[in-house]
Amino acid sequence: MNNAVTWVECPRDAMQGLHTFIPTETKIAYLNTLLQVGFHTLDFGSFVSPTAIPQLRDTAEVLKGLNRQLSNTRLLAIVANLRGAQEACSHEAIHDIGYPFSISETFQQRNTHASLAESLVRVGQIQELCRASGKQLVVYLSMAFGNPYEEPWSPALAMEWGKRLADMGIGILALSDTIGVATTDTISELFGTLIPAVPEVEWGAHLHSTPDSALLKLAAAWEAGCRRFDTAIHGFGGCPMAKDDLTGNMATEILHGYLQEQHGLSPLHQEPWQRALQQAWEVFPKS
């Protein structure tokens, strides 16, 4: 089985819900450290309404301060509509455009102010923009493991939407456990079915979790064949709708330890990695 890992570090997801604004210069310094660590991709910012996500209103300015000579790490920016995609695609330094497509109608409306039907059209439009500008579109299948709205959900529904997006030519699809409700069984079932059924797609795992279950969920995704993982140092961030202060992003340290101990893999550069671990405590507010 292929052990090559596509590691996506997500400081954007760690930062976006914070009420205390992290100064632009602080963001730039932190991201420049992360660029040296050896991650495949850095989910660094988003081009969305500053009213919706004020923390990331400086993404274009941050981008100008990044030292692209530090590494070959790809830069990924999240967008929520066509306008944001157009802005993101105008920046040569950005490689990947991420769009959150929820299989929950309620969450799609709340997150992007569009219905599922409208969002599907957006995906097609953004895909065309990406092709024209030489970018890669990454679609996040939000609420892929359940939702808090009592809307219908099943593994079959998640698979149906995953296959439908794959049929549109989307090359990278990340199954997202937005509220931290995935189990090892559902993780195994979804990845274990979709990866062999749609091998032309790179399937990723964007898992929010409590610390006590994170390693088991990670291992379930790996054993099912997933090799693309989103993480955030110290597990910062996550979805406020999880209604659990302990539910955050998959901690980068957990994946780092798992790869070393279980598979003998050490894809990170240790000196900048240690600096990033310490710097993160200084970047993120203590409360």
Secondary structure, 3 states (H helix, E strand, C coil): CCCCCEEEECHHHHHCCCCCCCCHHHHHHHHHHHCCCCCCEEEEEEECCCCCCHHHCCHHHHHHHCCHHHCCCEEEEEECCHHHHHHHHCCCCCCEEEEEEECCHHHHHHHHCCCHHHHHHHHHHHHHHHHHHCCEEEEEEECCCCCCCCCCCCHHHHHHHHHHHHHCCCCEEEEEECCCCCCHHHHHHHHHHHHHHCCCCEEEEEEEECHHHHHHHHHHHHHCCCCEEEEEHHHCCCCHHHCCCCCEECEHHHHHHHHHHHHCCCCCCHHHHHHHHHHHHHHCCCC
